[in-house]
Structures are given as structure tokens and as C-alpha cells.
Amino acid sequence: MAMSPIKPVRLVIDCDTAGDDCVSLLIACLHPNIQLEAVTVCAGNVAFDQEIINTLYTLERSGVGAQVPVYAGCRKPLLREWQSASFVHGEDGMGNSNFPLPKGKPASGHAVDALVDIVKKAPGEITILAQAPLTNIALAAFLHPEFVSLIKDLYIMGGTFYCQGNMTPAAEYNFFIDPEAAKMVFSAGFRKIHVFDWGVSNRCCYFSPTELQQVKALGTDLSRFFSDIIRTNLQFNEHHGRSGYVATDSAVTALIAEPGLSRGWTPCHVDIETNSAMNRGACI
């Protein structure tokens, strides 16, 4: 049985909002065990400005809207050329659903500065969930070294431990897109990092076609939203001979809200391959 923490987790989500990022945001907005402080956006899944639109729209769809500030961050990886994942998530990152534009606007200021300001105002109280390439997190740690010691916990969705990747056999998308940022984060000296990798996602976070149909059959606004935003992801999977859907980012958010869902964590040292073209972004 999952045990709920007494005090809500003060959470900042760093994301590249498309598909499952949206479900992750919904959990963070609606679960009583999470107090969503802010959302920061990083270059990743789809065009950067579209990610901002998706973030604002999802927050409005959840009913939270302007209560949670959204900060625009890094528009490209540290050294590499950005590569879109629109072939999975659709050009709009939302299953090509053509949702209306959000009413809200992003907050002023850069996401990196916002991350640092937020943790400085509440040292040791803020948990960060990074479910995008780690560019924003790496720059915050590099430009403001005190940032590393001020956060309570850092959760990362990304990487490949004992599994194949989804971009190459060696690498998962977030680490592949900005391997230098990932390397910087793992060597920055954070007191506690929890990594939820692509392999765990596939083993533990799979929705079968039957389960997806059950969600759709609920007939609620958010169940329809979920079914809409994963549409192109399902088409991509079917094209490649797979069925169902893997919920990656939202699984980590659920685990933060309900720590009892975890069977435990394995401590290890992690480094990221940045020199090899073939193994770019691999976890060592």
C-alpha cells in the first residue's frame, strides 16, 4: 500500500512539454501531496515556443492556470544541434490536436535564474523533477554553484541503465539531446539524485490497449485530454510494431507524490558519454 507523505512536496518541474509531460503536470497540479511551485521549460521534444504554449494550456486545462508561474529557459542544448521528437508527439507535441491557444503568458525572467531564486528562498525545501534534457539544470549548477546544495532532492527522468535507448541503442532522448548537460549535472555534487530511466519506464509504466480504452471510456475532460495528446505516440508505436503506451514522466511525478510506490533505489556512480558519436548520451 502506498503511503502518502504528511506534508506536500514543494515541487518544481523542468520539462519540454509534449505528450506525457502534460500528464505529469496534471498529477503535480491535482495531487494533494504535491505543491507545484513553478514550471521551467527547456528545449526538447518540439519547437520551444510550442512547448511554452503546451505548458500554459495544460495548466489551464487542469484548473490551476496562472497560479503556477511558467518560465522559459534554454532554447537549445549547450553544444549540440537540437533534434525534435515531433515524429513521436506530433508537430504540436499534443497529438496534433489543434487545441486553442492558452490565455496565460510565461512569467518574466529566465528559467535558470528562476530555479536559483526559488531554491534560495526556501533552502532545503524544494524538490526538482527534471523530465527534459538537463540544460536548464546544468546551467543553474554551473552559474550558481550554491544551487546544488540548496535543493532538497533532484529527480531525473532519463538515461539508460541496463537497457537500450529510444534514440540509439545506447541512449535515451533527454541524455542524447544534451549529453554535456547530463554529464555536468551528475558531476555537480548534488546531495541526492534519483534517476528514473527508460528501462524502468518500459517495465513498470506500460499502458496496454485495453487499459488505454478504459481510460478513454471514463468520459471525463481529462481522460479525453489524455487520449488526445498521446494519439500520435500510439501511431508511432503501431508503425514500429508495438502496441500500447509508456508513461515515463508522469510515473516519476506519481512516485514523488506517493513514495511508497517505489521498491527502493540502487546507489551508484553515474557518468555520461560525450566523446563517442556511436555512444553519445550513454550512461556509464
C-alpha positions, -999 to +999 in steps of 0.1 A: +000+000+000+014+034-010+019+057+020+012+094+015+036+120+029+020+143+056+035+175+042+031+182+004+063+181-016+072+215-028+080+207-065+094+225-095+091+206-128+116+213-156+101+200-188+100+200-226+062+199-226+047+174-250+027+142-245+034+126-212+049+158-198+013+171-198+001+142-177+030+147-153+019+184-149-017+173-143-006+150-115+015+177-100-014+202-102-041+179-088-024+155-063-028+167-027+007+155-018+023+180-043+026+217-041+037+228-076+058+259-072+067+266-108+074+250-142+105+257-162+108+249-199+138+236-218+145+228-254+135+192-262+105+174-277+091+200-301+097+236-311+105+257-280+076+282-283+052+253-288+064+238-255+056+270-237+021+270-252+016+234-242+027+241-207+004+270-203-025+252-219-021+221-197-020+242-165-052+260-176-068+227-185-060+214-150-078+244-134-046+258-119-039+283-147-020+315-136-015+302-100+017+284-112+043+305-130+059+292-162+095+303-170+111+300-204+146+285-203+173+273-227+162+273-263+189+249-275+214+223-260+247+235-246+268+224-276+247+202-299+222+209-325+186+205-312+167+175-326+129+174-324+108+144-313+077+157-332+078+124-352+066+108-319+044+136-303+031+154-334+041+188-346+023+205-317+036+179-292-001+172-283-010+146-308-018+172-334-049+180-315-052+217-325-061+229-290-069+266-286-041+289-276-038+294-238-049+327-222-018+330-200+017+341-207+051+329-194+065+347-164+093+373-169+129+362-164+149+332-175+142+297-161+177+292-149+175+324-127+140+313-116+153+279-104+181+295-084+158+322-069+132+296-059+156+274-040+174+304-024+141+315-009+134+280+005+167+263+011+164+225+016+127+225+008+124+224-029+124+192-050+131+194-087+118+170-113+138+172-145+119+154-173+137+171-202+172+175-215+192+187-185+203+220-200+185+243-175+196+223-145+233+222-157+234+259-163+219+266-129+245+245-112+274+259-133+264+296-130+253+294-093+273+267-075+253+272-044+222+259-062+235+224-059+234+224-021+201+243-017+177+218-033+161+190-012+161+164-040+166+161-077+146+135-097+156+129-133+136+111-160+162+100-185+191+077-193+197+040-199+208+017-172+209-020-183+186-012-213+185+000-248+177+036-255+149+052-276+171+074-298+200+050-303+207+016-288+229+034-262+209+065-253+176+078-242+163+111-258+169+135-229+205+125-224+211+121-261+200+156-269+223+173-244+248+148-231+272+176-219+244+189-197+237+155-183+274+150-176+276+183-158+246+175-136+260+141-125+294+157-116+280+188-100+278+174-064+241+172-058+235+156-024+207+133-037+197+124-073+170+098-081+171+087-117+141+070-133+154+056-166+139+045-199+142+008-189+122+013-157+096+032-177+092+003-202+090-023-174+067-005-150+048+022-168+032+005-197-005+010-206-019-018-227-045-010-254-072-023-231-061-001-203-060+029-226-095+022-237-106+020-201-092+055-195-109+068-226-142+053-215-142+074-183-155+102-205-141+130-183-125+161-196-090+150-185-094+114-198-103+129-232-073+152-229-050+122-222-064+102-251-059+132-275-023+141-266-010+105-269-026+099-303+005+103-325+026+084-300+003+054-304+005+058-342+043+059-339+043+027-318+020+009-341+041+018-371+071+002-354+052-029-344+044-020-309+011-015-291+002+005-260+018+034-244+047+040-220+041+067-194+075+080-185+074+115-169+040+110-152+053+079-135+080+099-118+056+125-106+033+098-092+063+083-074+071+117-059+035+121-047+034+085-034+069+074-024+055+040-013+052+031-050+089+026-051+105-007-042+138+011-034+167+027-052+201+014-060+230+037-052+257+041-079+281+064-096+270+078-130+289+094-158+277+103-193+295+095-226+301+127-246+330+119-269+318+089-288+294+095-317+281+060-315+275+060-278+266+097-273+245+101-242+251+066-228+251+062-190+283+047-176 
